[in-house]
Amino acid sequence: MSSTLIVLNLKTYLEGTGEGAVKVAQACKEVADECGIEIGVAPQFCDIYRVASQVDLPVYSQSLDPVGAGSFTGHAFVQSIKDAGAVGTLINHSECRLTLANIDASITTARDAALKTIVCTNNVATSAAAAALGPDYVAVEPPELIGSGIPVSKADPGVVTGSVDAVKRINPAVQVLCGAGISKGEDLAAALELGSVGVLLASGIVKAADPKVALEDLVSKV
Ligand SMILES: O=C[C@H](O)COP(=O)(O)O
């Protein structure tokens, strides 16, 4: 496996009782095995167990709450997420924003449970701030490009290179992903050329007529 990472966020695109998530995860696994690039998937909370127990690939939670065991209602508890089979979590996705203090607490909560952390950011300044908190990855995604089909690597390359430079300066152990509008092989290739180690993406693959064909295109130029 290369050190490139692709994380496919299923958001709330798929209805049903998890069969759709398993099917897309299976496509991710097959393409990952074919191309040697790590591909993870972030399903709905209630699908984590089903996906992780049926498909051998890295499963991420779409978020978590920094609460422990006990008197907490309506929260995404880290131990349940981990026991369901997740290996990591997104934090502060632009569709699930947190305060700085909660980002910090979520990273600590995930790290204490040995879950990998991907903190989403919206610009260079927030990428720098996130890097200071020491997650495994910062994923920079300009919100206006999310779901647009216009790839960040083409529309706003500066936010990727700026985030890579800022993160490297502040905490070289943190790796940078980028996302928003990524769907094609040329988008992933450009993202890597800009210095990121991979991509966080969703609609271009999940909404494709055939997600496996879309994934094969995505990895075709690296
Ligand atoms: O989590 C994924 C990002 O929000 C990107 O979404 P998108 O690929 O649909 O633009």
The ligand as an ORCA input file, in Angstrom:
! r2SCAN-3c Opt
* xyz 0 1
  O     -16.569     14.880      3.134
  C     -16.484     15.134      1.949
  C     -16.490     16.475      1.445
  O     -17.428     17.302      2.061
  C     -16.487     16.600     -0.053
  O     -17.762     16.380     -0.587
  P     -17.921     16.337     -2.184
  O     -16.913     15.315     -2.678
  O     -19.327     15.904     -2.394
  O     -17.616     17.689     -2.701
*
